[in-house]
Amino acid sequence: MFVSQVLASGYTSTKFPIVLVHGFMGFDEVSGIDYFYRIPESLKRSGASVYVVKLSALNGNEARGEQLVEQVEAVLAFSGANKVNLIAHSQGGLAARYAASVIPQHVASVTAIGTPNEVTGFPLGEWVAQDFPPGTVEGNLAALAVTALAQLVDSFSGVPHQPQAYTDFLNSMSVTGLTQFNSDYPQALPNAYCHQGAPFVDGVHYYSWSGAKVVTNLFDISDYALAVAAEVTGSDSDGLVTRCGSHLGYVVRDNYPMNHLDEINHLFGFYGLFSANPVAVYRSHVNRLKNSGL
């Protein structure tokens, strides 16, 4: 199976296992470096049973959601649990929403972190789709480059290759694609922009949180790339996903002084001087799940 496990020691901090779900161009680990940098090990030290899945680095939301369903079923078979807590970053949150709609009886909770849940939550996707559409010279070159990068990520992650589909990714992350996805899987979406959604739907608890600061550490080179992306996304965002566009279910917080990569403790733990430690935020949320009986 594609799932890697971080074994727990001592008591289990939550009733159900934690399953971490990566986003676009994500991985479980590459050369010993976690996508969720140092987070699985920290949760393990608290006694949590943690699994990290590996989805396509580049694909549409439903395709990645189907992969997640398959891997959740593998976790259930391996662990003996009957439900999991899905904690997902970026596009991974959309896969988690899909899985929760398909197998709600096996999902205790969904936590979406920096996920474009609202249709205008990912302006960069719409900009790329409009300015570099597939079929044009520029669009085809972009597709070749991004697909090659996705294949490279899979190669270095040390797991069997998942299918990559640039056009499906781009279509699914456009306003049209997200509108259709939200129509098909509306659970826990807010009824009004920038509001909270229903915290409990079809037996599944829904949470979300996100950052709302683009440049957080001048020594982190990834901040400069996010600053460029924010020229399209806007300043009221984590660089890639708008603050209000990230809302789903119970909004824990939508304005952490973090950017999109700080939300997973990258690059290599360089977060803002005055920001909460991202690892501590995950630990706090897992305690929240535990206290809710999850």
Buried (B, 14 or more C-beta within 10 A) or exposed (E): BBBBBBEBEEEBBBBBBBBBBBBBBBBBBBEEEBBBBBBBEBBBBBBBBBBBBBBBBBBBBBBBBBBBBBBBBBBBEEBEBEBBBBBBBBBBBBBBBBBBBBBBEBBBBBBBBBBBBBBBBBBBBBBBBEEBBBEEEEBBEBBEEBBEBBBEBBEEBEBEEBEBBBBBBBBBBBBEBBEBBBEEBBBBBBEEEEEBBBBBBEEBBBBBBBBBBBBBBEEBEBBEBBBEBBEBBBEBBBBBBBBBBBBBBBBBEBEBBBBBBBBBBBBEBBBBEEBBBBBEBBBEBBEBBBEBEB
